[in-house]
Amino acid sequence: MRFAPSPTGYLHVGGARTALFNWLFARHAGGVFVLRIEDTDRERSQEELTTAILDGLGWLELDWDEGPYHQADNIERHRADATRLLASGSAYRCFCTPEMLEEMRAEAKRHGTAAAYDGRCRRVGAEEAQRRAEAGEAHTLRFRMPPGETAWNDLVGGETHFQNADIEDFIVLRSDGTPTYNLAVVSDDVAMRITHVIRGADHISNTPKQIRIYEALGAAVPVFCHVPLILGPDGKRLSKRHGATAVGEYHKMGLLPQAMVNFLALLGWSPGEDLEYMELTELVDRFSLGRINRKPAVFDHDKLEWLNGLHLAALAPSQLARIVGPLLIEAEITTERELEERDSWFASVLEVLKGRARTSVEFAQRARPFFGGAVEYEAQAAAKHWKDGPAVAERLGRLRQTLDDSMEWSEESLERQVRAIAEDMEIGAGKLIHPLRLALTGSAVSPGIFEVMKLMGKPLVLSRIDDALRRLADE
């Protein structure tokens, strides 16, 4: 199995899914996963994009057994294979100039037919072609498509047929001696002993051409598996208009690699049993090419974040701390020293936030109120829970005095005190708890309020209530 990206763009979602399917199949079957950078298009290939591809695979933790090989390093072998095709009669020299080819396209357009090469140089005899080439006349090598059809049993699409008459004699070697994509791919696959080609359905039109090259070189034809395209929620092919498509961007959004892998695996493949959340070992154990769907997959960002939340919740506090801590430090909410000195407390904060955040970025935002400093009050929450300002201020003021005098700071004692005040003021506990939650966290949603108070500690809770009372007094 091989993943062969072109360094003319970043590692996008579709490419990452293809890499994953190849990697999972290799690991499940005990095969070899080869990474090959297809950089024969020197004008468009960029070194920084190669680095981005490798970084993306590294973030997804998709390790390779061989490579990364660079296709450009194998040009001499590609040329040798082109010469073999010429010698066997499977290819021929084409002396048509760019102007002649343009005239063919114009003629086809005038007659309303497909713009294809008309095969005129097929009629040039081998001796004449040799003489013209030795005289220095510019030429390409074209593959001679045989009559009939090309068919294969695709592991996703089933029996697939192409009429060879619909495929023009395509170029395998350019006039400057560089190979084209179809020749280079086959030459490399043969040399690397690739047995299975798993790639996107957008490559299917190349397959009959490549099958014919394999056969002409006397090589075994690999098994082909063309996976469905990935669509956006609007049913159109996934692109930048649907949001981020480069894998690295999802890392910046606060997504875990294991969640991204879990999500990508479900884009066109089903493990059965309605399973969705899976760790990597289970994905490897269950993966099979036979369960890849024919229908295009739909990229659902909400589902991705939901899965990410599950994977976040499955992490140990120490693992979460290594992910969330740097985000808090970068935002200057805390320092590395504070997190080291209060590591057990920080682990407790992260534990109560589990299941409430879908991304590490959101995790850091929800952890923010547990550290010092003021909080920003959500306008909608303030309008709902602080709308009766004087009454809310009276309740919070009464609570503040009670808490200031309290000698015990446990969840049980805090709940007992809050409910006792509410009962004494003849109001439901929610009339005190909801305004208090907003005062402490700035939000209408948080973990249990008594857990929050316990973890914040008495000084910070009293300070936050004071801030809320000043805000209420100003309104």
SVG drawing of the C-alpha trace seen along z (x, -y; Angstrom):
<svg xmlns="http://www.w3.org/2000/svg" viewBox="-41 -53 62 63">
<polyline fill="none" stroke="black" stroke-width="0.4" points="0.0,0.0 1.2,-3.5 0.1,-7.1 1.5,-9.3 0.6,-13.0 1.7,-15.7 3.5,-18.7 1.4,-21.2 -1.0,-21.8 -1.4,-21.1 -2.6,-17.8 -6.3,-18.3 -9.1,-16.2 -9.5,-14.0 -5.8,-13.2 -5.6,-12.5 -8.6,-10.1 -6.8,-8.3 -3.6,-8.1 -5.6,-6.7 -7.4,-4.0 -4.0,-2.9 -2.4,-2.9 -5.3,-1.1 -5.3,1.6 -1.6,2.1 -1.7,2.4 -4.7,4.7 -3.3,7.0 0.3,6.9 1.5,5.1 3.9,2.3 2.8,-1.3 4.9,-3.3 5.0,-7.1 5.9,-8.5 6.1,-12.2 5.0,-12.7 7.1,-15.7 7.8,-15.2 5.8,-18.4 8.8,-20.6 7.1,-23.9 4.3,-23.4 6.0,-21.3 7.1,-23.3 9.4,-22.1 7.4,-23.8 4.3,-21.9 6.2,-18.6 7.1,-19.6 3.4,-20.4 2.3,-17.0 4.8,-15.2 3.8,-17.4 0.1,-16.6 0.8,-12.8 2.9,-13.2 0.2,-15.0 -2.3,-12.2 0.4,-9.7 0.3,-7.8 3.8,-6.4 5.2,-4.9 7.4,-1.8 9.2,-3.0 10.0,-6.4 9.4,-9.2 10.5,-8.5 10.6,-11.3 9.3,-10.5 11.7,-13.0 14.6,-10.8 13.4,-8.0 13.3,-9.8 16.0,-7.7 13.9,-4.5 10.8,-6.2 12.7,-7.0 14.0,-3.5 10.4,-2.1 9.3,-4.5 12.0,-3.2 10.8,0.3 7.3,-0.7 8.7,-2.2 10.8,0.9 7.8,3.3 5.6,1.2 3.3,0.2 4.4,-3.4 5.4,-5.5 7.1,-8.8 4.8,-11.8 6.2,-14.8 3.0,-17.0 3.8,-20.5 1.8,-22.5 0.3,-24.4 -0.8,-21.2 -2.4,-19.9 -4.2,-23.2 -5.6,-22.9 -6.9,-19.4 -8.7,-20.8 -10.2,-23.6 -11.3,-21.2 -12.9,-18.9 -14.7,-21.9 -16.0,-22.9 -17.5,-19.5 -18.8,-19.2 -16.6,-16.2 -14.3,-15.5 -10.9,-17.3 -8.6,-14.3 -5.4,-13.5 -6.3,-11.9 -3.4,-9.4 -1.8,-10.7 1.7,-9.8 0.7,-6.2 1.1,-6.1 4.8,-7.2 6.9,-4.2 9.4,-3.1 12.5,-3.8 11.3,-7.2 10.5,-8.1 14.0,-6.9 15.6,-9.0 13.6,-12.1 14.4,-11.7 18.1,-11.2 18.0,-14.4 17.0,-16.2 13.3,-16.8 11.3,-17.4 8.9,-14.6 7.0,-13.0 6.3,-9.3 2.6,-8.4 1.1,-5.2 -0.7,-3.1 -4.1,-2.3 -5.2,1.1 -8.7,1.8 -11.4,3.3 -12.0,2.3 -10.2,2.1 -12.0,3.6 -11.2,4.4 -13.0,5.4 -12.8,2.4 -13.1,3.2 -15.6,0.4 -17.2,-0.2 -17.3,3.5 -16.9,4.4 -15.7,1.3 -15.3,0.9 -13.8,-1.7 -14.0,-1.6 -10.4,-2.1 -11.7,-3.9 -12.8,-6.7 -9.2,-7.1 -6.7,-9.0 -3.2,-7.8 -1.8,-9.7 1.7,-11.0 4.0,-9.0 7.2,-11.0 7.4,-14.7 9.6,-16.3 12.0,-17.3 12.4,-13.7 10.4,-14.0 7.7,-11.4 4.0,-12.2 2.0,-11.2 0.6,-8.0 3.9,-6.5 5.8,-7.6 3.1,-6.2 3.1,-2.8 6.9,-2.7 7.2,-3.5 4.4,-1.1 6.1,1.8 9.5,1.0 8.0,0.7 5.9,3.9 2.6,2.1 -0.2,4.7 -3.1,2.5 -3.9,-1.0 -6.4,-2.8 -7.2,-6.3 -10.0,-8.8 -12.7,-8.2 -11.4,-11.3 -8.5,-9.2 -10.6,-6.5 -10.2,-8.0 -6.5,-7.3 -6.9,-3.7 -7.5,-2.2 -4.4,-4.0 -2.3,-2.7 -3.6,0.8 -2.5,0.8 0.9,-0.4 1.3,2.3 0.4,4.9 2.7,3.5 5.6,3.6 4.8,7.2 4.0,6.3 1.2,7.6 -1.8,5.2 -2.5,4.2 -5.9,4.4 -7.7,1.0 -10.0,-0.5 -11.5,-3.9 -13.0,-5.5 -15.9,-7.9 -15.5,-11.7 -16.1,-13.8 -18.9,-16.3 -19.8,-19.4 -23.1,-19.7 -24.5,-21.4 -23.8,-18.2 -21.0,-19.9 -17.4,-18.7 -15.6,-19.7 -13.6,-22.9 -12.4,-25.9 -15.8,-27.5 -16.9,-24.8 -14.2,-25.9 -10.8,-24.5 -9.6,-21.7 -5.9,-21.5 -5.4,-19.0 -3.1,-21.4 -5.9,-23.9 -7.9,-21.4 -5.0,-21.0 -5.1,-24.8 -8.9,-24.5 -8.2,-22.4 -8.9,-18.9 -7.1,-15.8 -5.3,-13.7 -7.1,-10.5 -10.5,-12.2 -9.6,-13.4 -8.5,-9.8 -11.7,-8.4 -13.8,-10.9 -11.9,-10.4 -12.3,-6.6 -16.0,-7.1 -16.0,-9.2 -17.0,-6.4 -16.3,-3.4 -18.5,-1.7 -17.4,0.7 -20.9,2.1 -22.9,2.4 -23.5,-1.4 -20.1,-2.1 -18.8,-5.6 -16.4,-6.3 -13.3,-4.1 -9.7,-4.1 -7.0,-3.5 -6.4,0.1 -10.1,0.9 -10.0,-0.9 -7.0,1.3 -8.7,4.4 -12.0,3.7 -10.9,2.1 -11.6,3.8 -11.9,2.5 -15.1,4.5 -16.9,2.1 -16.1,-1.1 -19.3,-2.6 -20.0,-3.6 -21.9,-6.7 -20.0,-10.0 -19.3,-10.8 -20.6,-14.1 -18.3,-16.1 -20.2,-17.0 -18.1,-19.4 -20.6,-19.1 -20.0,-15.3 -16.2,-15.9 -16.4,-18.1 -18.7,-15.7 -16.2,-12.9 -13.4,-15.2 -15.3,-15.8 -15.5,-12.1 -11.8,-11.6 -11.0,-14.6 -13.2,-13.1 -11.3,-9.8 -8.0,-11.4 -6.4,-11.2 -6.0,-14.5 -2.3,-14.5 -2.8,-14.1 -5.4,-16.9 -3.0,-19.2 -0.3,-18.8 -2.8,-19.9 -4.8,-22.6 -2.0,-24.0 0.0,-25.5 -3.1,-27.2 -3.7,-28.9 -0.1,-30.0 -0.1,-31.3 -3.2,-33.4 -1.4,-34.7 -4.1,-33.3 -1.6,-31.4 2.1,-30.5 4.0,-27.3 5.2,-27.7 1.6,-28.1 0.5,-24.9 3.4,-23.0 2.8,-24.2 -1.0,-23.5 -0.9,-20.4 -3.3,-18.3 -5.8,-21.3 -5.5,-21.8 -6.2,-18.2 -9.3,-18.5 -10.4,-21.5 -9.9,-19.6 -11.8,-16.6 -15.0,-18.6 -14.8,-20.1 -14.7,-16.8 -17.7,-16.2 -18.5,-19.9 -15.9,-21.0 -15.6,-19.7 -12.2,-21.1 -9.0,-21.9 -9.6,-25.6 -13.0,-25.4 -11.5,-23.5 -9.1,-26.4 -12.0,-28.9 -14.0,-27.0 -11.0,-26.6 -10.3,-30.4 -12.7,-31.4 -11.0,-29.2 -7.9,-31.4 -7.6,-34.9 -8.8,-38.1 -12.2,-39.3 -14.6,-37.5 -16.7,-38.8 -20.4,-38.3 -22.4,-36.8 -25.0,-39.5 -27.8,-37.1 -27.2,-35.4 -27.0,-38.7 -30.3,-39.8 -31.9,-36.7 -30.5,-36.1 -29.6,-39.7 -32.7,-41.5 -34.0,-42.2 -30.9,-44.0 -31.7,-45.2 -33.1,-41.8 -30.2,-39.9 -27.7,-42.3 -29.5,-41.7 -29.3,-37.9 -25.6,-37.9 -24.7,-40.4 -26.3,-38.2 -24.5,-35.1 -21.2,-37.0 -21.4,-37.8 -22.3,-34.3 -19.4,-32.8 -17.0,-35.4 -17.8,-34.2 -17.7,-30.5 -14.9,-28.4 -15.6,-25.4 -15.2,-25.2 -16.4,-21.9 -19.0,-21.1 -21.4,-19.9 -21.1,-22.9 -21.3,-25.3 -24.5,-23.7 -26.0,-23.7 -25.3,-27.4 -26.6,-28.5 -29.8,-26.5 -30.3,-27.8 -30.0,-31.4 -32.5,-30.7 -34.9,-29.2 -34.5,-32.0 -35.2,-34.5 -38.2,-32.5 -37.0,-32.0 -36.2,-28.9 -32.5,-27.9 -32.2,-28.6 -32.9,-32.3 -29.6,-32.4 -27.6,-29.7 -28.1,-31.1 -27.0,-34.7 -24.1,-33.2 -23.0,-31.0 -23.0,-34.1 -21.0,-36.1 -18.4,-33.4 -18.0,-32.1 -19.5,-34.8 -21.7,-32.2 -25.1,-30.6 -23.5,-27.1 -20.9,-25.5 -20.2,-22.3 -22.0,-22.0 -21.9,-25.3 -20.6,-23.8 -17.8,-22.0 -16.9,-25.4 -16.9,-27.2 -14.8,-24.5 -12.2,-24.6 -12.1,-28.4 -11.5,-28.8 -12.8,-31.3 -10.8,-34.4 -11.6,-34.2 -15.3,-33.5 -15.6,-36.5 -13.8,-38.7 -16.0,-37.6 -19.2,-38.3 -17.8,-41.8 -17.3,-42.4 -20.8,-41.3 -22.2,-43.6 -20.3,-46.6 -21.7,-45.7 -25.2,-45.5 -24.8,-48.8 -23.8,-50.6 -26.9,-49.5"/>
</svg>
